[in-house]
């Protein structure tokens, strides 16, 4: 049986440990092809490059770099594969160094690469390890991903109808966050709501070498709302947190409430 094609991308860049470790450890269950940013593009969200050309770099016959954003890399990769008559069965973004929990899903280039694929009706996963410094348990992420994906691939009959119903008419991203612990310390897998994350010192002021004022964005101090069964809450309890994200921001329930209000105000 021909192995499924997985297109891999990320926001840490084509040379990052996470994507290379993922690529090396799934060769037996799929044909992996990498299209990732040439340089690190963390927190670039869903930006795309429209006012300058993009260059691609062939690193190996199945590893390619795009000198743009994660969404650029995903879009270009899908285009290039289509030219070759290849359609990925899944687009996988990661493994990201650091979590993509709570409000960080909005800023995340890792999530954006997966969302970009979902816009074109590709099944997509974003996977992140909740660790940035010190010992990083990549092997735990690989264990979780392989367990999850082999179950999906081995049960297509029951899985595919459910996947087709997710998100916006089958356009979805499965966002997976894995605790940075040894495999034996994992408590299990749980579905999670998206939590709320707040940076407390996100902006700092300074001066450049010539004395002109500058502003830095990116403080490391943050807090989460204590919401049971939210992604951050579960990861801190050593559970793998899985959330389904859809590319549309549309809120039908709120639209209906706003419509009633506008009618009451005689604006429509």
C-alpha positions as CSV (number, residue, x, y, z in Angstrom):
1,X,0.0,0.0,0.0
2,X,1.3,3.4,-0.9
3,X,2.2,5.5,2.1
4,X,0.2,8.8,2.6
5,X,2.0,12.1,1.9
6,X,2.6,14.5,4.8
7,X,3.7,18.0,4.1
8,X,5.6,19.4,7.0
9,X,6.0,23.1,7.9
10,X,6.7,25.2,10.9
11,X,7.6,28.7,12.1
12,X,11.0,27.8,13.7
13,X,12.6,27.4,10.3
14,X,13.7,24.6,8.1
15,X,16.8,23.9,10.1
16,X,15.0,23.7,13.5
17,X,15.3,20.6,15.6
18,X,11.6,20.0,15.9
19,X,10.8,19.6,12.2
20,X,13.9,17.6,11.5
21,X,13.2,15.2,14.4
22,X,9.6,14.8,13.2
23,X,10.7,14.2,9.6
24,X,13.2,11.6,10.7
25,X,10.8,9.7,12.9
26,X,7.7,9.3,10.7
27,X,9.3,7.9,7.6
28,X,7.7,4.5,8.2
29,X,4.1,5.8,8.4
30,X,4.2,8.4,5.6
31,X,6.2,10.1,2.9
32,X,7.2,13.4,4.5
33,X,8.1,16.5,2.5
34,X,9.2,19.7,4.1
35,X,8.3,23.2,3.0
36,X,9.3,25.5,5.8
37,X,10.6,29.1,6.3
38,X,14.2,29.5,5.6
39,X,14.7,31.5,8.8
40,X,12.8,31.5,12.1
41,X,9.5,33.3,11.9
42,X,8.0,32.7,15.3
43,X,5.0,34.9,16.3
44,X,4.5,36.0,12.7
45,X,0.9,34.9,12.8
46,X,-0.8,34.5,9.4
47,X,1.2,37.1,7.5
48,X,1.8,36.6,3.8
49,X,4.3,38.2,1.5
50,X,2.6,40.2,-1.4
51,X,5.0,43.1,-2.1
52,X,8.2,41.2,-2.8
53,X,9.1,37.9,-4.5
54,X,9.8,34.8,-2.6
55,X,12.8,32.5,-3.2
56,X,12.8,28.8,-2.6
57,X,15.9,26.7,-1.7
58,X,16.2,23.0,-2.3
59,X,18.0,21.5,0.6
60,X,17.4,17.8,-0.4
61,X,15.0,16.1,-2.8
62,X,12.3,16.3,-0.1
63,X,13.3,19.3,2.0
64,X,12.7,22.8,0.7
65,X,12.9,26.3,2.3
66,X,10.9,29.4,1.5
67,X,12.3,32.8,2.5
68,X,9.0,34.0,3.8
69,X,6.5,33.5,6.5
70,X,5.0,30.2,7.7
71,X,1.8,30.9,5.7
72,X,4.0,31.6,2.7
73,X,5.8,28.4,3.1
74,X,2.6,26.4,3.4
75,X,1.0,28.1,0.4
76,X,4.1,27.7,-1.8
77,X,4.6,24.1,-0.7
78,X,1.0,23.2,-1.6
79,X,1.4,24.9,-5.0
80,X,4.7,23.2,-5.8
81,X,3.4,19.8,-4.8
82,X,0.3,20.3,-6.9
83,X,2.5,21.1,-9.9
84,X,4.0,17.6,-9.4
85,X,0.6,16.0,-9.2
86,X,1.0,15.4,-5.5
87,X,-1.7,16.1,-2.9
88,X,-0.7,15.8,0.7
89,X,-3.0,13.7,2.8
90,X,-2.1,15.8,5.8
91,X,-0.2,19.0,6.5
92,X,1.7,19.0,9.8
93,X,3.1,22.1,11.3
94,X,5.7,21.5,14.0
95,X,7.1,20.2,16.1
96,X,7.2,23.7,17.6
97,X,9.7,24.6,20.3
98,X,7.4,26.1,22.9
99,X,3.7,25.8,23.4
100,X,0.9,27.3,21.3
101,X,-1.7,27.6,24.1
102,X,-4.5,30.1,24.8
103,X,-4.2,33.4,23.1
104,X,-0.9,32.5,21.6
105,X,-2.8,30.5,18.9
106,X,-3.6,33.9,17.4
107,X,0.1,35.0,17.1
108,X,1.5,31.6,16.3
109,X,3.2,31.0,12.9
110,X,3.0,27.3,13.6
111,X,-0.7,27.4,13.8
112,X,-0.9,29.8,10.8
113,X,0.9,27.3,8.5
114,X,-1.7,24.7,9.4
115,X,-4.6,27.1,9.0
116,X,-3.3,28.2,5.6
117,X,-3.5,24.6,4.5
118,X,-7.0,24.2,5.9
119,X,-8.2,27.0,3.8
120,X,-7.6,24.9,0.8
121,X,-9.4,21.9,2.4
122,X,-6.3,20.0,3.5
123,X,-6.4,18.2,6.8
124,X,-4.0,19.9,9.1
125,X,-2.3,19.5,12.5
126,X,-0.2,21.9,14.5
127,X,1.9,20.2,17.2
128,X,4.0,22.0,19.9
129,X,6.1,21.0,22.8
130,X,5.5,23.0,26.0
131,X,9.2,23.6,26.6
132,X,11.7,26.2,25.4
133,X,14.7,26.1,27.6
134,X,16.7,23.3,29.1
135,X,15.9,19.6,28.4
136,X,13.4,19.3,25.6
137,X,11.5,16.0,25.4
138,X,11.1,15.7,21.7
139,X,10.7,11.9,22.1
140,X,7.4,12.6,24.0
141,X,6.0,14.7,21.1
142,X,7.0,11.9,18.6
143,X,5.3,9.3,20.8
144,X,2.1,11.3,21.0
145,X,2.1,12.2,17.3
146,X,2.7,8.7,16.1
147,X,0.0,7.3,18.5
148,X,-2.5,9.9,17.3
149,X,-1.8,9.7,13.6
150,X,-1.5,5.9,13.3
151,X,-4.9,5.6,15.0
152,X,-6.3,8.1,12.5
153,X,-4.7,6.3,9.5
154,X,-5.7,2.8,10.7
155,X,-9.4,3.7,11.1
156,X,-10.3,5.8,8.1
157,X,-13.7,4.3,7.7
158,X,-14.9,5.7,11.0
159,X,-12.6,8.7,11.2
160,X,-13.1,10.4,7.8
161,X,-16.8,11.2,8.2
162,X,-16.1,12.9,11.5
163,X,-13.2,14.8,10.1
164,X,-15.4,16.0,7.2
165,X,-17.8,17.5,9.7
166,X,-15.2,19.4,11.7
167,X,-14.7,23.2,11.6
168,X,-16.0,25.0,8.6
169,X,-17.3,22.3,6.3
170,X,-14.2,20.1,6.9
171,X,-11.7,23.0,7.1
172,X,-10.1,22.6,10.5
173,X,-6.8,22.5,12.4
174,X,-6.1,20.0,15.2
175,X,-3.9,21.9,17.6
176,X,-1.9,19.6,19.8
177,X,0.2,20.7,22.8
178,X,2.4,18.2,24.5
179,X,3.8,18.6,28.1
180,X,7.6,18.7,28.2
181,X,8.0,15.6,30.3
182,X,9.1,12.0,29.9
183,X,6.7,9.7,28.2
184,X,6.1,7.8,31.4
185,X,4.9,11.0,33.1
186,X,2.1,11.7,30.6
187,X,-1.3,11.3,32.2
188,X,-3.2,10.9,28.9
189,X,-4.9,12.9,26.1
190,X,-7.8,15.4,26.7
191,X,-9.9,17.7,24.5
192,X,-9.3,21.2,25.6
193,X,-10.9,24.6,25.2
194,X,-8.6,27.5,24.2
195,X,-7.5,29.4,27.3
196,X,-6.7,33.0,27.8
197,X,-3.1,34.2,28.1
198,X,-2.0,37.6,29.1
199,X,1.5,39.1,28.9
200,X,2.2,41.4,31.8
201,X,5.3,43.1,30.6
202,X,5.0,42.8,26.9
203,X,6.5,46.2,26.0
204,X,9.8,47.6,27.1
205,X,11.3,50.9,26.2
206,X,15.0,51.5,25.5
207,X,17.3,53.5,23.2
208,X,19.4,52.5,20.2
209,X,23.1,53.0,20.1
210,X,22.6,56.5,18.8
211,X,20.3,57.5,21.6
212,X,17.0,57.3,19.7
213,X,14.0,55.8,21.6
214,X,12.9,52.3,20.7
215,X,10.2,49.9,21.9
216,X,10.5,46.1,22.2
217,X,7.5,43.7,22.1
218,X,7.9,40.3,23.6
219,X,8.1,40.1,27.4
220,X,8.3,36.6,28.9
221,X,6.1,37.3,31.9
222,X,2.6,36.1,31.4
223,X,-0.4,34.6,33.2
224,X,-3.3,32.4,32.3
225,X,-6.9,32.6,33.4
226,X,-7.6,29.6,35.6
227,X,-10.1,27.8,33.4
228,X,-10.6,24.1,34.1
229,X,-10.2,21.9,31.0
230,X,-8.5,24.8,29.1
231,X,-5.4,23.9,27.1
232,X,-2.9,25.5,29.5
233,X,-4.6,24.0,32.6
234,X,-4.5,20.5,31.1
235,X,-0.9,20.7,29.9
236,X,0.2,21.9,33.3
237,X,-1.4,18.7,34.7
238,X,0.7,16.7,32.3
239,X,-2.1,15.9,29.9
240,X,-1.7,16.3,26.1
241,X,-4.2,19.0,25.1
242,X,-6.0,18.8,21.8
243,X,-8.2,21.6,20.4
244,X,-10.0,21.9,17.1
245,X,-9.5,25.3,15.5
246,X,-11.5,26.6,12.5
247,X,-10.1,29.2,10.1
248,X,-13.3,31.3,10.1
249,X,-13.6,33.9,12.9
250,X,-17.4,34.1,12.3
251,X,-19.5,33.7,15.4
252,X,-23.0,32.8,14.2
253,X,-24.6,33.1,17.7
254,X,-23.2,36.5,18.2
255,X,-24.1,37.6,14.7
256,X,-27.7,36.7,15.5
257,X,-27.7,38.6,18.8
258,X,-26.1,41.7,17.1
259,X,-28.7,41.5,14.3
260,X,-31.5,41.6,17.0
261,X,-29.9,44.6,18.6
262,X,-29.5,46.5,15.3
263,X,-33.2,45.9,14.6
264,X,-34.1,47.1,18.0
265,X,-32.0,50.3,17.4
266,X,-33.7,50.6,14.0
267,X,-30.4,50.5,12.2
268,X,-31.5,47.6,9.9
